[in-house]
Amino acid sequence: QVTLVESGGGLVQPGDSLRLSCAASEHIFRISVMGWYRQAPGKERELVAYRTLAGITVYADSVKGRFTISRDNAKNTVNLQMNSMKPEDTAVYYCNANYHNSDYWGQGTQVTVSS
């Protein structure tokens, strides 16, 4: 069982930056894949980015070059640095962990990009 708690959401203007953090109850060096997903109103949940223990990183095309995912083993966190944000980045962002072939989710944090 893994508990995930997200933080760092909020309201920003287009072009601004925001950093999300996800704290895990399990040592993340034991978690094979950790990532971020998002769900905008009226849309399905979609992958934003994930990073494996081996260091493989995958990003959605819509965020490549703007978002960076990182894992901090010492703090048991996975972070998402979001730069050059756009209104279409507005969504609830969820942290995900794949641990022993089971998926775990955080409660989500709202990110709103608006002028």
Backbone as CSV, one residue per row, in Angstrom:
resi,resn,N_x,N_y,N_z,CA_x,CA_y,CA_z,C_x,C_y,C_z
1,GLN,0.852,-1.199,0.000,0.000,0.000,0.000,0.884,1.245,0.000
2,VAL,0.553,2.197,-0.866,1.303,3.441,-0.967,0.317,4.606,-0.873
3,THR,0.592,5.542,-0.005,-0.194,6.771,0.091,0.582,7.898,-0.567
4,LEU,-0.122,8.649,-1.419,0.500,9.751,-2.147,-0.231,11.051,-1.808
5,VAL,0.530,12.096,-1.538,-0.060,13.393,-1.200,0.581,14.462,-2.067
6,GLU,-0.250,15.105,-2.900,0.249,16.158,-3.782,0.177,17.520,-3.105
7,SER,1.034,18.419,-3.555,0.999,19.807,-3.092,1.567,20.703,-4.188
8,GLY,1.287,22.000,-4.077,1.885,22.963,-4.992,0.971,23.524,-6.054
9,GLY,-0.270,23.057,-6.110,-1.179,23.602,-7.114,-1.568,25.033,-6.810
10,GLY,-2.240,25.666,-7.784,-2.677,27.026,-7.565,-3.069,27.711,-8.861
11,LEU,-3.234,29.021,-8.761,-3.613,29.853,-9.909,-2.392,30.629,-10.389
12,VAL,-2.086,30.498,-11.674,-0.971,31.225,-12.274,-1.426,31.845,-13.576
13,GLN,-0.610,32.776,-14.081,-0.905,33.419,-15.358,-0.165,32.703,-16.484
14,PRO,-0.644,32.835,-17.710,0.076,32.236,-18.846,1.535,32.704,-18.875
15,GLY,2.440,31.740,-19.120,3.856,32.043,-19.138,4.554,31.849,-17.808
16,ASP,3.784,31.720,-16.737,4.361,31.528,-15.403,4.832,30.093,-15.204
17,SER,5.481,29.883,-14.059,5.960,28.551,-13.676,5.287,28.111,-12.381
18,LEU,5.240,26.792,-12.201,4.672,26.206,-10.989,5.359,24.866,-10.763
19,ARG,5.536,24.509,-9.504,6.178,23.237,-9.171,5.244,22.420,-8.296
20,LEU,4.933,21.220,-8.756,4.122,20.291,-7.981,5.045,19.277,-7.298
21,SER,4.616,18.849,-6.120,5.371,17.841,-5.400,4.427,16.748,-4.908
22,CYS,4.913,15.524,-4.912,4.117,14.381,-4.448,4.949,13.612,-3.431
23,ALA,4.438,13.534,-2.210,5.131,12.808,-1.146,4.556,11.400,-1.030
24,ALA,5.429,10.409,-1.019,5.010,9.013,-0.945,5.274,8.434,0.440
25,SER,4.389,7.531,0.853,4.549,6.889,2.159,5.551,5.745,2.110
26,GLU,5.917,5.321,0.907,6.875,4.235,0.715,8.168,4.819,0.162
27,HIS,9.285,4.164,0.447,10.549,4.613,-0.130,10.448,4.515,-1.651
28,ILE,10.628,5.630,-2.333,10.365,5.616,-3.769,11.409,4.832,-4.549
29,PHE,12.540,4.502,-3.915,13.500,3.686,-4.650,12.971,2.256,-4.812
30,ARG,11.850,1.962,-4.154,11.190,0.669,-4.316,10.033,0.726,-5.316
31,ILE,9.698,1.915,-5.793,8.558,2.100,-6.682,9.060,2.185,-8.118
32,SER,8.612,1.246,-8.945,9.185,1.121,-10.282,8.879,2.326,-11.172
33,VAL,7.650,2.819,-11.127,7.270,3.944,-11.977,6.496,4.966,-11.152
34,MET,6.882,6.225,-11.276,6.122,7.303,-10.655,5.860,8.365,-11.710
35,GLY,4.667,8.928,-11.657,4.334,9.891,-12.690,3.244,10.847,-12.299
36,TRP,2.907,11.681,-13.257,1.840,12.678,-13.094,0.845,12.540,-14.238
37,TYR,-0.421,12.620,-13.879,-1.516,12.636,-14.835,-2.334,13.884,-14.560
38,ARG,-3.200,14.235,-15.514,-4.086,15.374,-15.297,-5.433,15.119,-15.943
39,GLN,-6.442,15.797,-15.386,-7.789,15.671,-15.926,-8.444,17.037,-15.956
40,ALA,-8.745,17.476,-17.161,-9.433,18.759,-17.346,-10.940,18.521,-17.326
41,PRO,-11.730,19.548,-17.037,-13.187,19.380,-16.997,-13.728,18.824,-18.313
42,GLY,-14.526,17.781,-18.213,-15.143,17.186,-19.392,-14.224,16.312,-20.223
43,LYS,-13.000,16.097,-19.737,-12.048,15.283,-20.491,-11.591,14.094,-19.663
44,GLU,-11.004,13.110,-20.353,-10.474,11.940,-19.653,-9.116,12.273,-19.029
45,ARG,-8.768,11.485,-18.025,-7.458,11.643,-17.402,-6.386,11.255,-18.421
46,GLU,-5.312,12.049,-18.481,-4.249,11.797,-19.447,-2.886,11.843,-18.774
47,LEU,-1.947,11.126,-19.371,-0.578,11.124,-18.873,0.080,12.471,-19.139
48,VAL,0.786,12.977,-18.147,1.629,14.160,-18.316,3.084,13.728,-18.469
49,ALA,3.562,12.940,-17.509,4.950,12.463,-17.553,5.127,11.349,-16.534
50,TYR,6.074,10.456,-16.814,6.458,9.483,-15.803,7.952,9.230,-15.875
51,ARG,8.488,8.710,-14.769,9.916,8.397,-14.699,10.082,7.056,-13.991
52,THR,10.891,6.187,-14.574,11.103,4.875,-13.989,12.338,4.867,-13.096
53,LEU,12.508,3.779,-12.344,13.700,3.633,-11.501,14.967,3.642,-12.340
54,ALA,14.861,3.133,-13.565,16.032,3.071,-14.449,16.347,4.426,-15.068
55,GLY,15.493,5.415,-14.801,15.757,6.750,-15.318,15.096,7.058,-16.645
56,ILE,14.272,6.121,-17.119,13.549,6.381,-18.360,12.436,7.384,-18.084
57,THR,12.374,8.414,-18.905,11.397,9.482,-18.718,10.570,9.637,-19.987
58,VAL,9.262,9.745,-19.795,8.343,9.921,-20.909,7.464,11.130,-20.638
59,TYR,7.288,11.968,-21.651,6.436,13.152,-21.536,5.348,13.119,-22.613
60,ALA,4.194,13.687,-22.275,3.179,13.917,-23.291,3.710,14.955,-24.272
61,ASP,3.326,14.839,-25.526,3.805,15.784,-26.535,3.461,17.223,-26.166
62,SER,2.326,17.400,-25.532,1.845,18.744,-25.221,2.690,19.464,-24.167
63,VAL,3.519,18.724,-23.421,4.314,19.356,-22.360,5.817,19.247,-22.590
64,LYS,6.230,18.553,-23.640,7.661,18.386,-23.918,8.343,19.743,-24.053
65,GLY,9.487,19.866,-23.396,10.235,21.112,-23.452,9.777,22.152,-22.448
66,ARG,8.650,21.909,-21.799,8.140,22.870,-20.820,8.104,22.290,-19.397
67,PHE,7.801,20.998,-19.296,7.677,20.347,-17.996,8.859,19.413,-17.770
68,THR,9.259,19.280,-16.500,10.334,18.370,-16.123,9.913,17.576,-14.892
69,ILE,10.009,16.256,-14.996,9.700,15.391,-13.859,11.002,14.928,-13.216
70,SER,11.002,14.851,-11.889,12.199,14.391,-11.189,11.794,13.591,-9.963
71,ARG,12.675,12.708,-9.545,12.453,11.884,-8.353,13.539,12.211,-7.341
72,ASP,13.145,12.427,-6.102,14.089,12.713,-5.022,13.999,11.572,-4.010
73,ASN,14.939,10.640,-4.101,14.895,9.464,-3.228,15.058,9.835,-1.756
74,ALA,15.855,10.845,-1.483,16.116,11.231,-0.093,14.852,11.763,0.577
75,LYS,14.007,12.431,-0.200,12.784,13.023,0.362,11.534,12.198,0.052
76,ASN,11.707,11.107,-0.689,10.562,10.288,-1.098,9.514,11.110,-1.825
77,THR,9.966,11.944,-2.736,9.042,12.776,-3.503,9.303,12.641,-4.999
78,VAL,8.254,12.890,-5.753,8.385,13.060,-7.197,7.820,14.433,-7.516
79,ASN,8.568,15.186,-8.305,8.223,16.576,-8.542,7.947,16.823,-10.019
80,LEU,7.149,17.836,-10.286,6.855,18.234,-11.658,7.060,19.739,-11.762
81,GLN,8.127,20.130,-12.453,8.383,21.542,-12.691,7.706,21.926,-13.989
82,MET,6.816,22.914,-13.909,6.044,23.324,-15.079,6.404,24.762,-15.427
83,ASN,6.945,24.953,-16.611,7.334,26.285,-17.089,6.513,26.670,-18.316
84,SER,6.531,27.954,-18.619,5.821,28.468,-19.802,4.399,27.922,-19.872
85,MET,3.695,28.065,-18.798,2.386,27.432,-18.701,1.366,28.099,-19.599
86,LYS,0.394,27.281,-20.036,-0.635,27.717,-20.961,-2.021,27.469,-20.354
87,PRO,-3.021,28.189,-20.813,-4.380,27.951,-20.297,-4.814,26.490,-20.446
88,GLU,-4.355,25.833,-21.492,-4.730,24.433,-21.698,-4.063,23.478,-20.711
89,ASP,-3.171,23.976,-19.877,-2.594,23.161,-18.803,-3.521,23.102,-17.580
90,THR,-4.589,23.866,-17.614,-5.543,23.877,-16.505,-6.182,22.507,-16.321
91,ALA,-6.059,21.965,-15.123,-6.588,20.625,-14.844,-6.340,20.289,-13.377
92,VAL,-6.916,19.183,-12.945,-6.527,18.586,-11.673,-5.376,17.635,-11.975
93,TYR,-4.280,17.800,-11.261,-3.086,16.985,-11.469,-3.001,15.907,-10.391
94,TYR,-2.782,14.669,-10.847,-2.729,13.525,-9.948,-1.359,12.863,-9.996
95,CYS,-0.863,12.519,-8.836,0.362,11.740,-8.727,0.008,10.250,-8.817
96,ASN,0.872,9.498,-9.477,0.640,8.061,-9.657,1.890,7.282,-9.322
97,ALA,1.688,6.122,-8.688,2.805,5.221,-8.414,2.409,3.809,-8.810
98,ASN,3.297,3.145,-9.531,3.081,1.741,-9.862,4.007,0.925,-8.982
99,TYR,3.427,0.192,-8.027,4.193,-0.502,-6.997,3.689,-1.929,-6.896
100,HIS,4.581,-2.867,-7.147,4.202,-4.288,-7.127,2.998,-4.532,-8.040
101,ASN,3.050,-3.913,-9.226,2.037,-4.091,-10.270,0.669,-3.563,-9.904
102,SER,0.595,-2.705,-8.916,-0.657,-2.031,-8.567,-0.473,-0.531,-8.717
103,ASP,-1.548,0.136,-9.149,-1.512,1.588,-9.314,-2.090,2.278,-8.088
104,TYR,-1.403,3.326,-7.645,-1.873,4.124,-6.520,-1.966,5.573,-6.969
105,TRP,-2.951,6.285,-6.423,-3.224,7.658,-6.843,-3.311,8.585,-5.637
106,GLY,-2.869,9.823,-5.854,-3.095,10.856,-4.867,-4.487,11.438,-5.029
107,GLN,-4.798,12.417,-4.173,-6.136,12.994,-4.185,-6.292,14.082,-5.247
108,GLY,-5.184,14.520,-5.807,-5.216,15.527,-6.859,-5.022,16.940,-6.332
109,THR,-4.450,17.782,-7.178,-4.266,19.190,-6.839,-4.636,20.035,-8.057
110,GLN,-5.401,21.095,-7.812,-5.912,21.924,-8.915,-4.843,22.887,-9.398
111,VAL,-4.678,22.927,-10.717,-3.810,23.910,-11.363,-4.658,24.691,-12.353
112,THR,-4.655,26.009,-12.206,-5.425,26.871,-13.098,-4.506,27.909,-13.714
113,VAL,-4.527,27.987,-15.039,-3.718,28.962,-15.769,-4.673,29.939,-16.442
114,SER,-4.666,31.159,-15.961,-5.622,32.137,-16.466,-5.095,33.543,-16.248
115,SER,-5.405,34.427,-17.186,-5.027,35.825,-17.022,-6.162,36.615,-16.372
